[in-house]
């Protein structure tokens, strides 16, 4: 069974780091319908995995959300143990020098619906992205779109976020970070191939 603690995953990430490949991990931060007051089930395992592979560029798809895995919320009065929100967790990870290899992908309409849900959620998200503009990527994550409007729907869904970002952050999020990360990876991979290809 695949898990964040499986040694096979460590082998893959070791190889990716050695070669220069970019890794995109789809892993929910929590279990579906998680109980209030309990820390996200997979957060510690994800942090441990990232720390074990400091030279591997890792993108956490959908900021760790799933179709039924909602953003981690502030604790309620009845349950005061859960101390952080999803954005606080993201910001804490971005501030951690040991996790400088981590990037967050905000693709998918399931993620967008939480980001643009309220003026406050838009502003809070924009604030984090504006402080860490090099660490976020945008994508559509649309499977087999029948036409261009369908493909672009997620882009337009995020319009309130684009409007809330400063110009530099918006440019980096929408395309600059993707170009930088994958262009650097391409150079590393080609260098590794030249050094290791059999003649």
TIKE-334604 format. One record per residue (C-alpha): residue number from 1; residue in one letter; x, y, z. Coordinates in nm, 2 decimals, always signed. Last residue first. Example, Ala and Ser with C-alpha at 12.3 -4.5 7.8 and 13.67 -1.06 7.14 Angstrom:
+-----+---+--------+--------+--------+
:   k : r :      x :      y :      z :
+-----+---+--------+--------+--------+
:   2 : s :  +1.37 :  -0.11 :  +0.71 :
:   1 : a :  +1.23 :  -0.45 :  +0.78 :
+-----+---+--------+--------+--------+
***
This chain:
+-----+---+--------+--------+--------+
:   k : r :      x :      y :      z :
+-----+---+--------+--------+--------+
: 199 : x :  +2.78 :  +0.54 :  -2.50 :
: 198 : x :  +2.59 :  +0.47 :  -2.18 :
: 197 : x :  +2.42 :  +0.78 :  -2.04 :
: 196 : x :  +2.54 :  +0.88 :  -1.69 :
: 195 : x :  +2.72 :  +1.22 :  -1.72 :
: 194 : x :  +2.52 :  +1.33 :  -2.02 :
: 193 : x :  +2.19 :  +1.22 :  -1.86 :
: 192 : x :  +2.28 :  +1.40 :  -1.54 :
: 191 : x :  +2.34 :  +1.73 :  -1.73 :
: 190 : x :  +2.01 :  +1.69 :  -1.92 :
: 189 : x :  +1.83 :  +1.63 :  -1.59 :
: 188 : x :  +1.98 :  +1.94 :  -1.43 :
: 187 : x :  +1.91 :  +2.17 :  -1.72 :
: 186 : x :  +1.55 :  +2.04 :  -1.74 :
: 185 : x :  +1.50 :  +2.09 :  -1.37 :
: 184 : x :  +1.61 :  +2.46 :  -1.39 :
: 183 : x :  +1.36 :  +2.51 :  -1.68 :
: 182 : x :  +1.09 :  +2.33 :  -1.47 :
: 181 : x :  +1.13 :  +2.54 :  -1.16 :
: 180 : x :  +1.18 :  +2.87 :  -1.34 :
: 179 : x :  +0.90 :  +2.83 :  -1.60 :
: 178 : x :  +0.65 :  +2.71 :  -1.33 :
: 177 : x :  +0.75 :  +2.99 :  -1.10 :
: 176 : x :  +0.69 :  +3.25 :  -1.37 :
: 175 : x :  +0.35 :  +3.12 :  -1.49 :
: 174 : x :  +0.04 :  +3.21 :  -1.28 :
: 173 : x :  +0.21 :  +3.23 :  -0.95 :
: 172 : x :  +0.51 :  +3.43 :  -1.06 :
: 171 : x :  +0.30 :  +3.68 :  -1.25 :
: 170 : x :  +0.05 :  +3.72 :  -0.97 :
: 169 : x :  +0.32 :  +3.76 :  -0.71 :
: 168 : x :  +0.50 :  +4.04 :  -0.91 :
: 167 : x :  +0.17 :  +4.23 :  -0.98 :
: 166 : x :  +0.04 :  +4.23 :  -0.63 :
: 165 : x :  -0.23 :  +3.98 :  -0.55 :
: 164 : x :  -0.59 :  +4.06 :  -0.47 :
: 163 : x :  -0.71 :  +4.09 :  -0.84 :
: 162 : x :  -0.55 :  +3.75 :  -0.92 :
: 161 : x :  -0.74 :  +3.61 :  -0.62 :
: 160 : x :  -1.07 :  +3.75 :  -0.74 :
: 159 : x :  -1.00 :  +3.60 :  -1.08 :
: 158 : x :  -0.95 :  +3.25 :  -0.95 :
: 157 : x :  -1.27 :  +3.12 :  -1.11 :
: 156 : x :  -1.15 :  +3.26 :  -1.43 :
: 155 : x :  -0.84 :  +3.04 :  -1.43 :
: 154 : x :  -1.06 :  +2.74 :  -1.32 :
: 153 : x :  -1.29 :  +2.79 :  -1.62 :
: 152 : x :  -1.01 :  +2.80 :  -1.87 :
: 151 : x :  -1.03 :  +2.43 :  -1.97 :
: 150 : x :  -1.41 :  +2.45 :  -2.00 :
: 149 : x :  -1.38 :  +2.76 :  -2.21 :
: 148 : x :  -1.12 :  +2.59 :  -2.43 :
: 147 : x :  -1.33 :  +2.28 :  -2.52 :
: 146 : x :  -1.41 :  +1.93 :  -2.43 :
: 145 : x :  -1.16 :  +1.93 :  -2.14 :
: 144 : x :  -1.00 :  +1.58 :  -2.10 :
: 143 : x :  -0.91 :  +1.61 :  -1.73 :
: 142 : x :  -0.88 :  +1.96 :  -1.58 :
: 141 : x :  -0.60 :  +2.01 :  -1.33 :
: 140 : x :  -0.60 :  +2.38 :  -1.40 :
: 139 : x :  -0.26 :  +2.49 :  -1.28 :
: 138 : x :  -0.11 :  +2.76 :  -1.06 :
: 137 : x :  +0.22 :  +2.74 :  -0.87 :
: 136 : x :  +0.32 :  +2.88 :  -0.54 :
: 135 : x :  +0.66 :  +2.91 :  -0.37 :
: 134 : x :  +0.83 :  +3.21 :  -0.53 :
: 133 : x :  +0.56 :  +3.46 :  -0.42 :
: 132 : x :  +0.61 :  +3.39 :  -0.05 :
: 131 : x :  +0.48 :  +3.71 :  +0.12 :
: 130 : x :  +0.24 :  +3.79 :  -0.16 :
: 129 : x :  +0.12 :  +3.43 :  -0.15 :
: 128 : x :  +0.04 :  +3.45 :  +0.22 :
: 127 : x :  -0.14 :  +3.78 :  +0.19 :
: 126 : x :  -0.33 :  +3.66 :  -0.12 :
: 125 : x :  -0.46 :  +3.36 :  +0.07 :
: 124 : x :  -0.58 :  +3.58 :  +0.36 :
: 123 : x :  -0.74 :  +3.83 :  +0.12 :
: 122 : x :  -0.93 :  +3.57 :  -0.07 :
: 121 : x :  -1.05 :  +3.39 :  +0.25 :
: 120 : x :  -1.16 :  +3.73 :  +0.39 :
: 119 : x :  -1.35 :  +3.83 :  +0.08 :
: 118 : x :  -1.53 :  +3.49 :  +0.10 :
: 117 : x :  -1.54 :  +3.16 :  -0.08 :
: 116 : x :  -1.26 :  +3.25 :  -0.33 :
: 115 : x :  -0.99 :  +3.03 :  -0.17 :
: 114 : x :  -1.22 :  +2.75 :  -0.07 :
: 113 : x :  -1.38 :  +2.72 :  -0.42 :
: 112 : x :  -1.04 :  +2.74 :  -0.57 :
: 111 : x :  -0.91 :  +2.43 :  -0.40 :
: 110 : x :  -1.20 :  +2.22 :  -0.53 :
: 109 : x :  -1.17 :  +2.39 :  -0.87 :
: 108 : x :  -0.83 :  +2.24 :  -0.91 :
: 107 : x :  -0.48 :  +2.40 :  -0.91 :
: 106 : x :  -0.32 :  +2.57 :  -0.61 :
: 105 : x :  +0.02 :  +2.40 :  -0.62 :
: 104 : x :  +0.24 :  +2.45 :  -0.32 :
: 103 : x :  +0.62 :  +2.43 :  -0.33 :
: 102 : x :  +0.87 :  +2.26 :  -0.10 :
: 101 : x :  +1.25 :  +2.25 :  -0.14 :
: 100 : x :  +1.29 :  +2.52 :  +0.13 :
:  99 : x :  +1.15 :  +2.28 :  +0.38 :
:  98 : x :  +1.44 :  +2.27 :  +0.63 :
:  97 : x :  +1.44 :  +2.66 :  +0.62 :
:  96 : x :  +1.09 :  +2.65 :  +0.78 :
:  95 : x :  +0.91 :  +2.97 :  +0.69 :
:  94 : x :  +0.72 :  +2.81 :  +0.40 :
:  93 : x :  +0.61 :  +2.52 :  +0.63 :
:  92 : x :  +0.47 :  +2.77 :  +0.89 :
:  91 : x :  +0.29 :  +2.96 :  +0.61 :
:  90 : x :  +0.12 :  +2.64 :  +0.49 :
:  89 : x :  +0.02 :  +2.54 :  +0.84 :
:  88 : x :  -0.12 :  +2.89 :  +0.90 :
:  87 : x :  -0.31 :  +2.88 :  +0.58 :
:  86 : x :  -0.47 :  +2.55 :  +0.67 :
:  85 : x :  -0.57 :  +2.68 :  +1.01 :
:  84 : x :  -0.38 :  +2.61 :  +1.33 :
:  83 : x :  -0.45 :  +2.53 :  +1.69 :
:  82 : x :  -0.66 :  +2.22 :  +1.69 :
:  81 : x :  -0.69 :  +2.15 :  +2.06 :
:  80 : x :  -0.98 :  +2.40 :  +2.13 :
:  79 : x :  -1.27 :  +2.17 :  +2.06 :
:  78 : x :  -1.60 :  +2.30 :  +2.20 :
:  77 : x :  -1.50 :  +2.66 :  +2.14 :
:  76 : x :  -1.41 :  +2.58 :  +1.78 :
:  75 : x :  -1.06 :  +2.52 :  +1.66 :
:  74 : x :  -0.95 :  +2.70 :  +1.35 :
:  73 : x :  -0.99 :  +2.52 :  +1.03 :
:  72 : x :  -0.79 :  +2.26 :  +0.83 :
:  71 : x :  -0.90 :  +2.30 :  +0.47 :
:  70 : x :  -1.15 :  +2.03 :  +0.35 :
:  69 : x :  -1.07 :  +1.68 :  +0.26 :
:  68 : x :  -1.38 :  +1.56 :  +0.07 :
:  67 : x :  -1.25 :  +1.62 :  -0.28 :
:  66 : x :  -0.90 :  +1.65 :  -0.15 :
:  65 : x :  -0.68 :  +1.92 :  -0.01 :
:  64 : x :  -0.30 :  +1.90 :  +0.04 :
:  63 : x :  -0.22 :  +2.24 :  -0.10 :
:  62 : x :  -0.38 :  +2.11 :  -0.43 :
:  61 : x :  -0.06 :  +1.93 :  -0.52 :
:  60 : x :  +0.24 :  +1.95 :  -0.29 :
:  59 : x :  +0.53 :  +2.03 :  -0.53 :
:  58 : x :  +0.87 :  +1.88 :  -0.43 :
:  57 : x :  +1.21 :  +1.98 :  -0.55 :
:  56 : x :  +1.45 :  +1.71 :  -0.42 :
:  55 : x :  +1.76 :  +1.83 :  -0.24 :
:  54 : x :  +1.61 :  +1.83 :  +0.11 :
:  53 : x :  +1.48 :  +1.47 :  +0.08 :
:  52 : x :  +1.44 :  +1.34 :  +0.44 :
:  51 : x :  +1.30 :  +1.68 :  +0.55 :
:  50 : x :  +1.03 :  +1.65 :  +0.29 :
:  49 : x :  +0.93 :  +1.31 :  +0.41 :
:  48 : x :  +0.92 :  +1.42 :  +0.77 :
:  47 : x :  +0.70 :  +1.71 :  +0.69 :
:  46 : x :  +0.46 :  +1.49 :  +0.50 :
:  45 : x :  +0.45 :  +1.24 :  +0.78 :
:  44 : x :  +0.38 :  +1.52 :  +1.03 :
:  43 : x :  +0.09 :  +1.65 :  +0.82 :
:  42 : x :  -0.07 :  +1.32 :  +0.74 :
:  41 : x :  -0.33 :  +1.30 :  +1.02 :
:  40 : x :  -0.41 :  +1.67 :  +1.04 :
:  39 : x :  -0.41 :  +1.76 :  +1.41 :
:  38 : x :  -0.73 :  +1.66 :  +1.60 :
:  37 : x :  -0.96 :  +1.91 :  +1.75 :
:  36 : x :  -1.24 :  +1.88 :  +1.50 :
:  35 : x :  -1.29 :  +1.53 :  +1.36 :
:  34 : x :  -1.18 :  +1.46 :  +1.00 :
:  33 : x :  -1.45 :  +1.41 :  +0.74 :
:  32 : x :  -1.20 :  +1.26 :  +0.49 :
:  31 : x :  -0.85 :  +1.21 :  +0.64 :
:  30 : x :  -0.60 :  +1.49 :  +0.65 :
:  29 : x :  -0.33 :  +1.67 :  +0.45 :
:  28 : x :  -0.43 :  +1.48 :  +0.14 :
:  27 : x :  -0.15 :  +1.35 :  -0.08 :
:  26 : x :  -0.09 :  +1.42 :  -0.44 :
:  25 : x :  +0.29 :  +1.47 :  -0.47 :
:  24 : x :  +0.45 :  +1.64 :  -0.76 :
:  23 : x :  +0.82 :  +1.56 :  -0.80 :
:  22 : x :  +1.06 :  +1.77 :  -1.01 :
:  21 : x :  +1.35 :  +1.58 :  -1.15 :
:  20 : x :  +1.71 :  +1.69 :  -1.08 :
:  19 : x :  +1.88 :  +1.35 :  -1.12 :
:  18 : x :  +2.00 :  +1.31 :  -0.77 :
:  17 : x :  +1.68 :  +1.46 :  -0.62 :
:  16 : x :  +1.46 :  +1.24 :  -0.83 :
:  15 : x :  +1.66 :  +0.93 :  -0.74 :
:  14 : x :  +1.63 :  +1.01 :  -0.37 :
:  13 : x :  +1.26 :  +1.08 :  -0.42 :
:  12 : x :  +1.20 :  +0.75 :  -0.58 :
:  11 : x :  +1.40 :  +0.56 :  -0.32 :
:  10 : x :  +1.21 :  +0.74 :  -0.04 :
:   9 : x :  +0.88 :  +0.64 :  -0.20 :
:   8 : x :  +0.99 :  +0.27 :  -0.20 :
:   7 : x :  +1.07 :  +0.31 :  +0.17 :
:   6 : x :  +0.70 :  +0.35 :  +0.24 :
:   5 : x :  +0.65 :  +0.62 :  +0.51 :
:   4 : x :  +0.44 :  +0.86 :  +0.30 :
:   3 : x :  +0.21 :  +0.57 :  +0.20 :
:   2 : x :  +0.13 :  +0.35 :  -0.09 :
:   1 : x :  +0.00 :  +0.00 :  +0.00 :
+-----+---+--------+--------+--------+
***
